[in-house]
Amino acid sequence: MVNPLEWQERLRNAGYLADEHFSLMIGLAVAMQRPLLLEGPAGSGKTFLAEALAAATRRQLVRLSCYEGIDAAQALYDWNYHKQLTALARQADVDPFGPGFLLERPLMHALTIAHGAVLLIDEVDRADEGFEALLLEFLSGYQITVPERDTVRAVVPPITVLTSNRQRSLSDALRRRCLYAYVDWPAPAREREIVRLYVPEMPPDLVDALVTGVGCLRQFGLLKPPGLAETVDWARAQRVMGFPGWQREWVQATLGCVIKDMMDFATVAERLDDLMTGRS
């Protein structure tokens, strides 16, 4: 039986606050040994979920960061060509495709961890469609076929999380192999709870003002709207500065905690009055 409340508690202990529906999807993905595809805006907490899952399940986190042009040699496995040539020069009948010559990349490594892993395939939408095709065998049965040897199957199937910022549409074939959840910006009440989790001594009225301010920034049409990590950083800045309060001078001085682009700085400077009053 999948108990979403149990997963909520386990993730909370690892520093991740999830609602009951999201906790249910996580529990189902683990119980059914299915990959979980998370889509949503950058900074909404998708990557941190995998880190929290690793902590909650006491498994090693294996991370594959995707990028344009990534291929099997970076994601699945590669051969140690120098070692192969050296071995053949010393002994002509050596098998150059023996296990000692195989270099494990993140996906292969996740299959061979004896006690299981949490595998994060981060920002899969940055890779091209050809790379998605490489993932299909892995996501279907947690195995990788090595033509020169055999098929490597998981010792313990990894808990697999894929994230996407929706920079491009993912293929239907990849989506069919995954369970799915959309990770949006949290509601203000949830974001206040997150701030209180990480900065518990912060006064409630200041938490309200800061979360309202971050919510306004996300409505300003910024190139890089602040994510949850930026919210927490801004709250921590209040703590290390002795909680000076929601003051204009403090907001101006610490905007670098939440704004990470010069053009966005100009936009916020023009709308600082709106930010201070919570108008979006």
C-alpha positions in Angstrom: 0.0 0.0 0.0 1.2 3.5 -0.9 0.7 5.9 2.0 1.1 9.5 0.7 1.2 10.8 4.3 4.1 8.6 5.1 6.0 10.0 2.0 5.1 13.5 3.0 6.7 13.0 6.4 9.8 11.3 5.0 10.3 14.1 2.5 9.7 16.8 5.1 12.4 15.2 7.3 14.7 15.6 4.3 13.7 19.3 3.9 11.2 19.0 1.1 7.5 20.0 1.6 5.1 18.1 -0.8 1.3 18.1 -0.8 -0.6 14.9 -0.5 -1.2 14.5 -4.3 2.4 15.0 -5.1 3.5 12.6 -2.3 1.1 10.0 -3.8 2.7 10.2 -7.2 6.2 9.9 -5.7 5.0 6.8 -3.7 3.5 5.3 -6.8 6.6 5.8 -8.8 8.8 4.1 -6.1 6.3 1.2 -5.6 5.7 0.6 -9.3 9.4 1.1 -10.2 8.4 3.6 -12.8 10.3 6.8 -13.7 8.7 10.1 -12.6 8.8 13.0 -15.0 8.5 16.4 -13.4 7.7 19.5 -15.5 7.5 23.0 -14.3 9.2 26.4 -14.3 12.9 26.6 -13.5 13.4 27.0 -9.7 10.2 25.4 -8.6 12.0 22.6 -6.7 12.1 19.7 -9.2 15.8 19.0 -8.8 15.7 19.3 -5.0 13.1 16.6 -4.9 15.6 14.0 -6.2 18.1 15.1 -3.6 15.4 14.8 -0.9 14.4 11.4 -2.2 18.0 10.2 -1.9 18.1 11.4 1.7 14.7 10.0 2.6 15.5 6.6 1.1 19.2 6.6 2.2 20.3 5.9 -1.4 23.1 7.4 -3.4 22.2 10.2 -5.7 23.4 9.8 -9.2 23.0 12.9 -11.4 23.0 13.2 -15.2 22.8 16.9 -16.3 21.6 17.0 -19.9 22.7 19.4 -22.5 22.6 19.9 -26.3 24.7 17.2 -28.0 24.9 14.8 -25.1 25.3 11.2 -26.3 25.8 7.6 -25.1 29.4 8.1 -24.3 28.5 10.8 -21.7 25.3 9.2 -20.4 25.5 5.4 -20.7 29.0 4.1 -21.0 32.3 4.4 -22.8 35.4 2.3 -23.4 38.8 3.0 -22.0 40.5 3.0 -25.4 44.0 3.8 -24.1 43.8 0.8 -21.6 42.4 -1.4 -24.4 45.3 -0.6 -26.8 47.9 -1.0 -24.0 46.5 -4.4 -23.1 46.4 -5.6 -26.7 50.0 -4.5 -27.2 51.0 -6.6 -24.2 48.8 -9.6 -24.9 47.3 -10.2 -28.3 44.6 -12.6 -27.2 43.2 -10.3 -24.5 39.5 -9.5 -24.7 39.4 -5.7 -25.1 35.8 -5.6 -24.2 36.1 -7.2 -20.8 34.6 -5.6 -17.7 37.9 -4.0 -16.8 37.8 -1.7 -19.9 34.2 -0.4 -19.5 33.8 3.1 -18.1 30.5 3.6 -16.3 28.7 6.8 -17.0 25.8 8.0 -14.8 23.0 5.7 -16.2 25.2 2.6 -16.1 26.5 3.5 -12.7 22.9 3.8 -11.3 22.2 0.2 -12.5 25.2 -1.3 -10.8 24.9 0.2 -7.3 24.1 -2.9 -5.1 21.7 -1.1 -2.7 20.0 1.0 -5.3 20.3 4.6 -6.3 18.2 7.7 -6.9 18.9 8.7 -10.5 18.3 12.3 -11.5 18.1 13.0 -15.3 18.1 16.7 -15.0 16.7 19.1 -17.7 16.1 16.3 -20.2 14.5 18.9 -22.5 17.9 20.4 -23.1 19.0 17.3 -24.9 17.8 16.5 -28.5 15.3 13.9 -29.6 18.1 11.4 -30.5 19.2 11.3 -26.9 15.6 10.6 -25.8 15.7 7.5 -28.0 18.8 6.3 -26.1 16.8 6.6 -22.9 13.9 4.4 -23.9 15.5 1.0 -23.3 16.8 2.2 -19.9 13.4 3.7 -18.8 11.5 0.6 -20.0 13.4 -2.1 -18.1 16.3 -0.5 -16.3 18.8 -2.1 -18.5 21.4 -1.1 -21.1 22.5 -3.2 -24.0 26.3 -3.2 -24.7 26.7 -4.6 -28.2 30.3 -5.7 -27.5 29.3 -7.6 -24.4 25.7 -8.2 -23.2 22.8 -6.5 -21.5 23.5 -4.9 -18.1 20.4 -5.0 -15.9 19.8 -3.2 -12.6 20.9 -5.0 -9.4 18.2 -2.9 -7.7 16.1 -0.6 -10.0 17.0 3.0 -9.4 14.3 5.5 -8.3 14.4 7.6 -11.4 13.4 11.3 -11.7 13.5 13.2 -14.9 13.0 17.0 -14.9 12.0 19.4 -17.7 11.6 23.1 -17.9 9.5 22.7 -21.0 12.1 24.4 -23.3 10.9 21.9 -25.9 8.2 19.2 -26.2 9.3 15.7 -25.1 8.4 12.7 -27.2 5.3 10.6 -26.6 7.5 7.5 -26.3 9.4 9.0 -23.4 6.2 10.3 -21.7 4.5 6.9 -21.9 7.3 5.3 -19.9 7.0 7.7 -17.0 4.5 8.7 -14.4 4.0 12.5 -14.5 3.6 15.5 -12.1 3.6 19.2 -12.8 5.6 21.2 -10.2 4.4 24.8 -10.2 5.3 27.6 -8.0 3.9 26.8 -4.5 0.9 28.6 -3.2 1.8 31.5 -0.8 0.8 29.4 2.3 3.1 26.6 1.2 5.9 29.0 0.4 5.6 30.5 3.9 5.8 27.1 5.4 9.0 26.4 3.4 10.5 29.6 4.7 9.6 28.7 8.3 11.1 25.3 7.8 14.5 26.8 6.9 14.4 30.0 8.9 12.1 29.0 11.8 13.0 32.1 13.9 11.8 34.6 11.3 8.8 36.7 12.5 5.5 35.7 10.9 4.8 39.2 9.5 8.2 39.3 7.9 7.7 35.9 6.4 4.4 37.1 4.9 6.0 40.3 3.5 8.9 38.4 1.9 6.8 35.7 0.3 4.4 38.3 -1.0 7.3 40.2 -2.5 8.7 37.1 -4.2 5.2 36.4 -5.6 5.2 39.9 -7.0 8.6 39.5 -8.7 7.3 36.4 -10.4 4.5 38.5 -11.9 6.8 41.2 -13.2 7.6 39.4 -16.5 11.3 38.9 -15.5 13.7 36.9 -17.7 14.7 34.8 -14.6 12.0 34.9 -12.0 13.1 33.9 -8.5 12.7 30.3 -7.5 12.3 28.7 -4.2 16.0 28.6 -3.5 16.0 32.4 -4.0 13.1 32.8 -1.5 15.0 30.9 1.1 18.2 32.8 0.4 16.4 36.1 0.9 15.0 34.8 4.2 18.5 33.7 5.3 19.8 37.2 4.4 17.3 38.6 6.9 18.6 36.2 9.5 22.3 37.0 9.1 21.5 40.7 9.1 19.5 40.5 12.3 16.0 40.7 10.9 15.9 44.4 9.9 12.4 44.0 8.5 10.7 44.6 5.2 12.3 48.0 4.5 13.0 49.7 1.2 16.7 50.1 1.9 17.1 46.5 2.8 15.2 45.3 -0.2 17.3 47.4 -2.6 20.5 46.3 -0.9 19.7 42.6 -1.1 18.0 42.2 -4.5 21.0 40.2 -5.6 19.6 37.3 -3.5 16.6 37.0 -5.8 17.4 38.8 -9.0 20.2 37.3 -11.2 20.0 39.3 -14.4 20.9 42.9 -15.1 17.8 43.6 -17.3 15.7 42.2 -14.5 17.4 44.6 -12.0 16.3 47.5 -14.2 12.7 46.2 -14.4 12.5 45.8 -10.6 14.0 49.2 -10.0 11.2 50.8 -12.0 8.6 48.9 -10.0 10.1 49.0 -6.5 7.0 50.8 -5.1 4.9 47.9 -6.3 7.2 45.4 -4.8 7.2 47.1 -1.4 3.4 47.3 -1.3 2.8 43.8 -2.8 1.2 44.9 -6.0 1.8 42.8 -9.1 
